């Protein structure tokens, strides 16, 4: 996503399901946003979502496992006990979550997932300094309005015009 060049432009570029959280540093974000700009028509729209940092997760003890709901494996039909461990690396703003799985029988396994944590004002600055302007924020792709439990944002943005400046407004105020 930092290097692809299709040599075509589109009226819409989307990056759903927290794609940007896999860009761990500013040069990666800038390379990705440059590719998006190359692929947008002049009035095209870039829409993406990202999970907002959850302070409770960032402050969890990395040496402790936190239980999450058990589930049944759809193939083996075995009940799987599951938990998560969290490690927040403050300088890089990355959250490593180790999902741990323990089936009723057989060997346990774990799966790591690392996500960059972007705070909303930081994301706005990254977009601005890379030539975008935000046209709307909303809590989901259906633009249903703000809910108190929303933990992610959908951002609608366009390439910022070189003259004049328009201020972004949320679809609905929280």
N, C-alpha and C positions, 0 to 999 in steps of 0.2 A: 504493500500500500504506500510505501515511500518511494518506490521506483517505477511503478507501472506507467507506461505512456502509450495510450491507445490511438493517439493522433486523431481523435474525434472529440467533439464537445457535446454536452448534454444539458437539457434544461433542468435536470435534477440529478444530484449526486447524494446518495444516502450512505450512512455508516451506522447501521443499527447494532443493538445488543452489545453496547460498551466497547466497540472496536477501538476507540481512542484510548481506552485505559491500558492498552498494550503498547503504547508509545511512552517509554519510560523517561525520556529526557527531552529538553527543548529542541535540540537539532532534529530528533526524530519527528516531533510534532511539526516543526517548520517544513521538513521535507514532505510530510504527508499533506499539509495544507497547500504547499506549492503544487503538488500533483492534483489536488482537488481543483485549484484555480485553473490549471491548464485544461481541465476537462469540463469546466462550466461554460455555458453560453454567457454572453454579456449580462443578461438579466436572469441567469439561472440561479437555482437555490440549492444550498448545501444543508442537509438535515441530518442530525445525528443525535444520539442519546448517550447519556453517561450517568452512572450511579454517583450520587453525592456522598462525600465522606461521612461516615457515621462515627461520631466521637467515641461512642461506647466500644466499637470494634477497634478503633485506633489505640485505645488505652487498655486493652485486655492483656492479661498475663500470658506471655508466649509459652510458658512452661505448663500451662493448664489446658486441658481439653474441655470444650464446652459442648454439651449434648445438643444434638439437633434431632428432629423426629426420625424414628426408625422407618424403614420402608421394606417392601417385598420386592426382591429381584424378579423382573417379569419373565426371565428365562428359566432360572433355577427354582423359582417360587420359594426361596429361602428368605427368612426375615434377616435384614441387615441392620445391625446397630451402627449408628453413625455419630460422629462428633467432629468438631473443628478446633484447630489451634490457630491463633492469629499472631503475626509478627509485623509490626509497623516500623518501617525504617524511616525515621523522621527527616533525615537530610534529603533523601531521594523521593520522599512522599510515596513510597510503595507499600502496599499491604499484601503480605504473603499469607494466604489461607491454606492450611493443610487440612484437607477433608480426609478423615480417617474412617474406614469401613471395616466392620467385623461381622462376617456371616455366622449363622448358627453353627455351621460346620465348615471346615476348610480354613485357609490362611487369610489373615487380615491384610489389607492393603491401604495405601494412602495416595492421595492425588494433590499435588501442589497447584495453586493458582495465584499468580501475582497480578495485581492491578495497580496502576498509577492512580493516585488520589488527586483529583483536580477540584479545587474549590471554585465556586461560581465566578467570583471576581477575577481569579487567576485565569479561568477559561476565557472570560470576556477580554482580558488583556492579551492573551495569546492570539485570539482571533483578530483583535484590532491591529496589533503590530504585525500581523501577517496579511493585512489587506482586506479583512472581512468586516462587515457590520451585522449585528444581530438584529433580525426583524421581529422575532418573537421567541418567547420561552413558553413551554407548556409541560405539564407533568407526564404526558403520554402522547402517543401518536394519534389518538382520537381527539385530541384537544378538548377533553371533557372538563377542564377547569381544575383548580387547585384543591387538593385534599390534604388534610393534616398529616396523613401517614406517608405521603409521597416521598420516596427516597431517590428519585432520579429526575433528570431534566431532559426534555427534547429541545434542541436548539435549532432554530431556523435562521439561516444567515445567507448573505449574498456578498459578492465582491463589492467592497466599498468604493463608491464613486470618487474620482479624484477631486471633484469640486463639491462644496456643500457637505454638510454633515447632518444626518438624521439620527435621532436617539431611539434606541430599541425600547419597545413596550412589551411587557408580558401579555399573553393572551388573556389572562385573568390574574388579579392580584391574590397572593396567598393570604 
